[in-house]
Amino acid sequence: MKPHIQAIADLDRVIHEPGRLMIVALLYAVETVDFLYLQHETAMNKGTLSSHIARLETEGYVSVEKTFRGKVPQTRLSLTQTGRASFEEYRKMLKRSL
């Protein structure tokens, strides 16, 4: 198999899914964001966004912190070190495939 084709085959499938790729790319650029910000930026509905976040959290890529601001629940998200490293590796592999 040619190296650039192999690079595509080796891409992280968890990150490569378009919805999760948007989430990880947004989180990579910031320290932490709230759920509503991600929902607005990705234009996903709550259920879809929650599902993608749950998958990323299961893989250890995203940290989810649920708190309250007064009586209003707030969900804060950030990339873990594993998530940050995986996204950096994903970007390297993607560049190799071009």
Secondary structure, 3 states (H helix, E strand, C coil): CCHHHHHHHCCCHHHHCHHHHHHHHHHHCCCCEEHHHHHHHHCCCHHHHHHHHHHHHHCCCEEEEEEEECCEEEEEEEECHHHHHHHHHHHHHHHHHC
